[in-house]
Amino acid sequence: MSGYRTSNFDPYAGSNYGRPLKPFNWVQWTGAGFIAAGVLVLAAALADQLRVIDLGTKDLLPISTSLCVLGALFVNSRRETLSPEDAARRKRQTMIGAAIGLAICAAGAAVIFYFKGA
């Protein structure tokens, strides 16, 4: 199969995108509204669990998370492109955060093994 791969196209390559572009357009504001509605529905579900109010239904968690995810998609519809320096800084910060998280997980596992006697 010579010549099967003739280009450098990578369908799984990610792009270096930064934060959402500002000022928001109408699509992003719609997303912000969906996120706010999702947070309000989640607060109502929490109030129902704490028996502050009685809503009569228990299926509010999937609705609230769906609204928040849909809103995040709308807000992130326009994102700024990062410069190579910003992309390198973000990658370095990600690696440092991952290393700190791994160290915390390892310390937690060591504490659990020490106190459990395993």
Long-range contacts (C-beta under 8 A, 24 or more apart in sequence): 15-81, 16-81, 16-82, 16-86, 16-87, 16-90, 17-79, 17-80, 17-81, 17-82, 18-79, 18-80, 18-81, 18-82, 18-86, 19-79, 19-80, 20-75, 20-76, 20-78, 20-79, 20-80, 21-78, 21-79, 21-80, 24-75, 25-78, 27-74, 27-77, 27-78, 28-74, 28-75, 28-77, 28-78, 30-71, 30-74, 31-70, 31-71, 31-72, 31-73, 31-74, 31-75, 31-76, 31-77, 32-71, 32-74, 32-75, 33-71, 34-67, 34-68, 34-70, 34-71, 34-74, 35-67, 35-68, 35-71, 35-72, 35-75, 36-71, 37-67, 37-71, 38-63, 38-64, 38-65, 38-66, 38-67, 38-68, 38-71, 39-64, 39-68, 41-67, 42-68
